[in-house]
């Protein structure tokens, strides 16, 4: 299948979060009008893509998949009217993809239909990514006889990297 990607302007902060759904909608409509063979819309970030997903579904009868993470509910589920709108959006999806039973159950508890969910657990290609020679890596980066802390994740506040950094003098 063909994937259509577009470049678009980013707006920082609250303005960006407010404008982003309209930018996604604009590009999605432009692509659909140009390419008549689109049969499915994939909605990644729920806040950014919900508007495009629901309007295209209602206007063109093109179904959409949604990819969900627990953070989506934590961040957007606090405000009742937004939570109800997202639940309606999710219940209109053809399928909802999430990464765990925990995340699935959190959304089901808010009113999302269980039969829509499919879980795809995060994985790794072990033929491509495998443990290397740690002594070699320590030598390359001059880490012999040093304590090492490895944290892996996006640099966002809720991941707690700032707490690790603040705790280092105590460690």
KEMIRO-250829 format. One record per residue (C-alpha): residue number from 1; chain; x, y, z. Coordinates in steps of 0.05 Angstrom, whole numbers, plus 32768, in hexadecimal, padded with zeros to 4 digits. Layout:
BEGIN
<atom k="NUM" c="A" xx="X" yy="Y" zz="Z"/>
...
***
This chain:
BEGIN
<atom k="1" c="A" xx="8000" yy="8000" zz="8000"/>
<atom k="2" c="A" xx="8015" yy="8047" zz="7FF6"/>
<atom k="3" c="A" xx="8025" yy="8077" zz="802E"/>
<atom k="4" c="A" xx="801D" yy="80C1" zz="8022"/>
<atom k="5" c="A" xx="8048" yy="80EE" zz="804D"/>
<atom k="6" c="A" xx="8046" yy="813A" zz="804F"/>
<atom k="7" c="A" xx="8070" yy="8170" zz="806E"/>
<atom k="8" c="A" xx="804E" yy="81A6" zz="8096"/>
<atom k="9" c="A" xx="805D" yy="81DE" zz="80C5"/>
<atom k="10" c="A" xx="8063" yy="81D2" zz="8110"/>
<atom k="11" c="A" xx="8047" yy="8203" zz="8142"/>
<atom k="12" c="A" xx="8062" yy="8200" zz="818A"/>
<atom k="13" c="A" xx="803A" yy="81F9" zz="81CA"/>
<atom k="14" c="A" xx="7FEF" yy="8201" zz="81D1"/>
<atom k="15" c="A" xx="7FE7" yy="8221" zz="818C"/>
<atom k="16" c="A" xx="8007" yy="81E5" zz="816C"/>
<atom k="17" c="A" xx="7FD9" yy="81B4" zz="818F"/>
<atom k="18" c="A" xx="7F9D" yy="81DF" zz="817B"/>
<atom k="19" c="A" xx="7FB1" yy="81E6" zz="8131"/>
<atom k="20" c="A" xx="7FCF" yy="81A0" zz="8124"/>
<atom k="21" c="A" xx="7F8C" yy="817B" zz="811A"/>
<atom k="22" c="A" xx="7F78" yy="81AE" zz="80E4"/>
<atom k="23" c="A" xx="7FBA" yy="81A6" zz="80C1"/>
<atom k="24" c="A" xx="7FB3" yy="815A" zz="80C0"/>
<atom k="25" c="A" xx="7F6B" yy="8162" zz="80A6"/>
<atom k="26" c="A" xx="7F82" yy="8191" zz="806F"/>
<atom k="27" c="A" xx="7FB8" yy="8161" zz="8056"/>
<atom k="28" c="A" xx="7F8C" yy="8124" zz="805D"/>
<atom k="29" c="A" xx="7F54" yy="8144" zz="8034"/>
<atom k="30" c="A" xx="7F86" yy="815B" zz="7FFF"/>
<atom k="31" c="A" xx="7FA3" yy="8114" zz="7FF9"/>
<atom k="32" c="A" xx="7F5E" yy="80F3" zz="7FF6"/>
<atom k="33" c="A" xx="7F46" yy="8122" zz="7FBF"/>
<atom k="34" c="A" xx="7F85" yy="8114" zz="7F96"/>
<atom k="35" c="A" xx="7F89" yy="80C9" zz="7FA2"/>
<atom k="36" c="A" xx="7F44" yy="80A8" zz="7F9C"/>
<atom k="37" c="A" xx="7F5C" yy="8063" zz="7FB1"/>
<atom k="38" c="A" xx="7F66" yy="806F" zz="7FFB"/>
<atom k="39" c="A" xx="7F43" yy="8039" zz="8024"/>
<atom k="40" c="A" xx="7F5C" yy="8044" zz="806B"/>
<atom k="41" c="A" xx="7F75" yy="807D" zz="8096"/>
<atom k="42" c="A" xx="7FA7" yy="8070" zz="80CD"/>
<atom k="43" c="A" xx="7FA1" yy="80A1" zz="8108"/>
<atom k="44" c="A" xx="7FE0" yy="80A2" zz="8132"/>
<atom k="45" c="A" xx="7FDF" yy="80DA" zz="8165"/>
<atom k="46" c="A" xx="7F97" yy="80DE" zz="817B"/>
<atom k="47" c="A" xx="7F96" yy="8129" zz="8189"/>
<atom k="48" c="A" xx="7FB6" yy="813A" zz="8146"/>
<atom k="49" c="A" xx="7F8F" yy="810A" zz="811A"/>
<atom k="50" c="A" xx="7F49" yy="8103" zz="8138"/>
<atom k="51" c="A" xx="7F2C" yy="813B" zz="810E"/>
<atom k="52" c="A" xx="7F46" yy="811F" zz="80CC"/>
<atom k="53" c="A" xx="7F31" yy="80D9" zz="80DF"/>
<atom k="54" c="A" xx="7EE9" yy="80E9" zz="80F2"/>
<atom k="55" c="A" xx="7EDC" yy="811B" zz="80BA"/>
<atom k="56" c="A" xx="7EF8" yy="80EE" zz="8084"/>
<atom k="57" c="A" xx="7ED1" yy="80B3" zz="80A0"/>
<atom k="58" c="A" xx="7E90" yy="80DB" zz="80A1"/>
<atom k="59" c="A" xx="7E9B" yy="80FD" zz="805E"/>
<atom k="60" c="A" xx="7EBC" yy="80C8" zz="8034"/>
<atom k="61" c="A" xx="7EAA" yy="8088" zz="805B"/>
<atom k="62" c="A" xx="7EF4" yy="8076" zz="8060"/>
<atom k="63" c="A" xx="7F00" yy="8050" zz="80A0"/>
<atom k="64" c="A" xx="7F38" yy="8060" zz="80D0"/>
<atom k="65" c="A" xx="7F66" yy="803B" zz="8100"/>
<atom k="66" c="A" xx="7F7E" yy="805D" zz="8140"/>
<atom k="67" c="A" xx="7FBF" yy="804F" zz="8165"/>
<atom k="68" c="A" xx="7FB9" yy="805B" zz="81B0"/>
<atom k="69" c="A" xx="7FE6" yy="8062" zz="81EB"/>
<atom k="70" c="A" xx="7FD4" yy="806A" zz="8235"/>
<atom k="71" c="A" xx="7FEF" yy="80B1" zz="8232"/>
<atom k="72" c="A" xx="7FB7" yy="80C4" zz="8203"/>
<atom k="73" c="A" xx="7F84" yy="80B8" zz="8239"/>
<atom k="74" c="A" xx="7FAD" yy="80D9" zz="8270"/>
<atom k="75" c="A" xx="7FB9" yy="8117" zz="8248"/>
<atom k="76" c="A" xx="7F76" yy="8120" zz="8226"/>
<atom k="77" c="A" xx="7F47" yy="80FA" zz="8254"/>
<atom k="78" c="A" xx="7F44" yy="812D" zz="828C"/>
<atom k="79" c="A" xx="7F11" yy="815A" zz="826B"/>
<atom k="80" c="A" xx="7ECE" yy="8138" zz="8266"/>
<atom k="81" c="A" xx="7EB6" yy="8155" zz="8224"/>
<atom k="82" c="A" xx="7EF9" yy="8144" zz="8202"/>
<atom k="83" c="A" xx="7EF9" yy="80FE" zz="8220"/>
<atom k="84" c="A" xx="7EB2" yy="80F1" zz="8207"/>
<atom k="85" c="A" xx="7EC4" yy="810B" zz="81C1"/>
<atom k="86" c="A" xx="7F02" yy="80DE" zz="81BE"/>
<atom k="87" c="A" xx="7EDA" yy="80A1" zz="81D6"/>
<atom k="88" c="A" xx="7EA7" yy="80AF" zz="819D"/>
<atom k="89" c="A" xx="7EE1" yy="80B7" zz="816C"/>
<atom k="90" c="A" xx="7F00" yy="8075" zz="8184"/>
<atom k="91" c="A" xx="7EBE" yy="8050" zz="8181"/>
<atom k="92" c="A" xx="7EB7" yy="8064" zz="8138"/>
<atom k="93" c="A" xx="7EFB" yy="8047" zz="8126"/>
<atom k="94" c="A" xx="7F01" yy="8008" zz="80FD"/>
<atom k="95" c="A" xx="7F38" yy="7FF0" zz="812B"/>
<atom k="96" c="A" xx="7F60" yy="800A" zz="8167"/>
<atom k="97" c="A" xx="7FA9" yy="7FF4" zz="816E"/>
<atom k="98" c="A" xx="7FCA" yy="7FF9" zz="81B2"/>
<atom k="99" c="A" xx="8008" yy="7FDD" zz="81D4"/>
<atom k="100" c="A" xx="7FED" yy="7FBB" zz="8213"/>
<atom k="101" c="A" xx="7FB2" yy="7F9E" zz="8238"/>
<atom k="102" c="A" xx="7FBB" yy="7FD7" zz="826A"/>
<atom k="103" c="A" xx="7FB0" yy="800D" zz="8236"/>
<atom k="104" c="A" xx="7F76" yy="7FE6" zz="8216"/>
<atom k="105" c="A" xx="7F53" yy="7FDE" zz="8259"/>
<atom k="106" c="A" xx="7F5B" yy="8028" zz="826B"/>
<atom k="107" c="A" xx="7F36" yy="803C" zz="822C"/>
<atom k="108" c="A" xx="7F01" yy="8006" zz="8233"/>
<atom k="109" c="A" xx="7EF4" yy="8020" zz="8279"/>
<atom k="110" c="A" xx="7EE5" yy="8064" zz="825A"/>
<atom k="111" c="A" xx="7EB2" yy="8047" zz="8229"/>
<atom k="112" c="A" xx="7ED9" yy="8030" zz="81EC"/>
<atom k="113" c="A" xx="7EC0" yy="7FEF" zz="81CE"/>
<atom k="114" c="A" xx="7EED" yy="7FB4" zz="81DE"/>
<atom k="115" c="A" xx="7EE3" yy="7F91" zz="819B"/>
<atom k="116" c="A" xx="7F07" yy="7FCB" zz="8177"/>
<atom k="117" c="A" xx="7F4A" yy="7FBD" zz="8199"/>
<atom k="118" c="A" xx="7F85" yy="7F97" zz="8180"/>
<atom k="119" c="A" xx="7FC5" yy="7F95" zz="81A9"/>
<atom k="120" c="A" xx="8009" yy="7F97" zz="8186"/>
<atom k="121" c="A" xx="803F" yy="7F90" zz="81BA"/>
<atom k="122" c="A" xx="807F" yy="7FB9" zz="81AF"/>
<atom k="123" c="A" xx="80B6" yy="7F8E" zz="8194"/>
<atom k="124" c="A" xx="80FB" yy="7F8F" zz="8177"/>
<atom k="125" c="A" xx="811D" yy="7F6C" zz="813D"/>
<atom k="126" c="A" xx="8150" yy="7F41" zz="8163"/>
<atom k="127" c="A" xx="8175" yy="7F30" zz="8122"/>
<atom k="128" c="A" xx="8184" yy="7F7A" zz="8119"/>
<atom k="129" c="A" xx="8189" yy="7F92" zz="8161"/>
<atom k="130" c="A" xx="81AE" yy="7F67" zz="8194"/>
<atom k="131" c="A" xx="81DC" yy="7F70" zz="81CF"/>
<atom k="132" c="A" xx="8221" yy="7F85" zz="81B9"/>
<atom k="133" c="A" xx="8264" yy="7F7F" zz="81DB"/>
<atom k="134" c="A" xx="825B" yy="7FAC" zz="8217"/>
<atom k="135" c="A" xx="82A6" yy="7FAF" zz="8224"/>
<atom k="136" c="A" xx="82B2" yy="7FCA" zz="81DE"/>
<atom k="137" c="A" xx="827C" yy="7FFF" zz="81E7"/>
<atom k="138" c="A" xx="8298" yy="8013" zz="822B"/>
<atom k="139" c="A" xx="82DD" yy="801C" zz="820B"/>
<atom k="140" c="A" xx="82C3" yy="8045" zz="81D0"/>
<atom k="141" c="A" xx="829F" yy="8075" zz="81FF"/>
<atom k="142" c="A" xx="82D3" yy="8074" zz="8237"/>
<atom k="143" c="A" xx="82A1" yy="8056" zz="8268"/>
<atom k="144" c="A" xx="82CE" yy="8022" zz="828A"/>
<atom k="145" c="A" xx="82C7" yy="8023" zz="82D5"/>
<atom k="146" c="A" xx="828E" yy="8055" zz="82D1"/>
<atom k="147" c="A" xx="8246" yy="804D" zz="82E7"/>
<atom k="148" c="A" xx="8215" yy="804F" zz="82AE"/>
<atom k="149" c="A" xx="81CB" yy="8061" zz="82AF"/>
<atom k="150" c="A" xx="81A4" yy="8054" zz="8270"/>
<atom k="151" c="A" xx="8160" yy="8072" zz="8267"/>
<atom k="152" c="A" xx="8139" yy="8068" zz="8227"/>
<atom k="153" c="A" xx="80FC" yy="8091" zz="8215"/>
<atom k="154" c="A" xx="80E3" yy="80D3" zz="81F9"/>
<atom k="155" c="A" xx="80FA" yy="8111" zz="821C"/>
<atom k="156" c="A" xx="80B7" yy="8124" zz="8239"/>
<atom k="157" c="A" xx="80A8" yy="8139" zz="8280"/>
<atom k="158" c="A" xx="807F" yy="80FC" zz="8293"/>
<atom k="159" c="A" xx="80B9" yy="80CD" zz="8284"/>
<atom k="160" c="A" xx="80E0" yy="80E9" zz="82BF"/>
<atom k="161" c="A" xx="8124" yy="80F3" zz="82A1"/>
<atom k="162" c="A" xx="8128" yy="8135" zz="82C7"/>
<atom k="163" c="A" xx="811F" yy="810E" zz="8309"/>
<atom k="164" c="A" xx="8158" yy="80DF" zz="82F6"/>
<atom k="165" c="A" xx="8186" yy="811B" zz="82E9"/>
<atom k="166" c="A" xx="8172" yy="813D" zz="832A"/>
<atom k="167" c="A" xx="817F" yy="80FC" zz="8351"/>
<atom k="168" c="A" xx="81C5" yy="80F0" zz="8335"/>
<atom k="169" c="A" xx="81E9" yy="8117" zz="836C"/>
<atom k="170" c="A" xx="81C7" yy="80EB" zz="83A0"/>
<atom k="171" c="A" xx="81DA" yy="80AC" zz="837A"/>
***
